[in-house]
Amino acid sequence: MTNQEIQISLTEKKSQLEHRINAIEADFHKGRSQDFAEQATETENDGVLDEIHHEAKAELKHVIEALYRLEHDKYGLCANCDEAINPDRLHVLPYITTCINCAQ
């Protein structure tokens, strides 16, 4: 992939994550049911949504950092040893910061 293709892919991922985060936050701000049984279900759902929210925010942080590295010619280089990260590894996790050797 070219840097432009990577940037497009990461920017799309960033947009998707921001949309997901905004939707979850809107759901948290929505009023709750007056029905006690429904409130119990909503509370359980809030726990799941909270975890999804946390994971989306963490992934968004990684994507933003990857875009920063791309803009500063550091993308694809291991943060530990400064060697090139295997392109197949980057294809699977485009915001990865370490080569396979340093990750182990």
N, C-alpha and C positions, 0 to 999 in steps of 0.2 A: 504494500500500500504506500502511496505517496503521502507526504506530510499534509497536503491539502485534503486528501481522502480521510486521513486520520483526524484532522481538525473537524471536518464535516461530521464524521461519525461521533466524535466526542461531544461536539456541540449539540447534536441531536439527542444524545444520551443525557446531557445536562438539561436540556429542555424537558425531556420526558420525566426526569427525576424531580425537577422543579414543579411540574404539573402534578405529579403524584403527591409531593409534599404539601402543596397548596390545597389539594382536594382533601387530604387527611386533616389538615389544620382547620379547614372549613367544617368538616364533619365534627371535629372536637368542639367547635364554637356553636354548633347547632343545638337547639334546645332538646331536652330529653322528655320522654313520655311521662305522663302522670300515672300510668299503670305500673304497679310494683313489679309484676312479673316481667313486663317489657323492660323496666329499668335494670333488672338483673341481667337480661340478655345484652342490653346495651353496655353494661359494665364489662361483661366478658369480651364483647367486641372491642371495647376501648383498649383492653389489654393487648389484643392482637394488633389493632391499629397502631398502638404506641410502639410496638416492636417493629412493625413495618416502617413507621415514621423514622425511628432511630436508624434502621438499616439504610433507608433511602438518603437520609442526611449524611451518613458516613460515606456512602458511595458517591454522593454529589461532591463531597470534599475531595475525594480521590480524583474524580473527573476534572474538577477545577484545577487541581495541582498538576494533572497531566497536561491540560491545556497550557498552563503556565510554563511547564518544562518544554513543551513543543514550541512555544513562542520564543524561548530563550536557548534553543538548540541543545537542550539537555534530554529531550525525549528519546527513549530507547536505550539510555545509558544507565547502568546499575548505579544506584545511589551509594552503594558500599565500595565497590571496586572500580567503578567508572568504565567497565567493559560493556560492550554491546549486549543487550538482552536479545535472546533468540526471538526472531520475528514471529514464530509460531506461538511462543509464550505471550507476546504482545497481542497477537490476534485474539487469543482466548480472553485475556485480561488487559485491555488496552491502557489501563492506568497503573499497571504493575510497576514497581520501582526497583525491583532487584532481579538479578539474573538467578538462574536455577541453583548455581553453586552457593551464592550468598543467602539464598532463601532457606537452605537446608541447615 
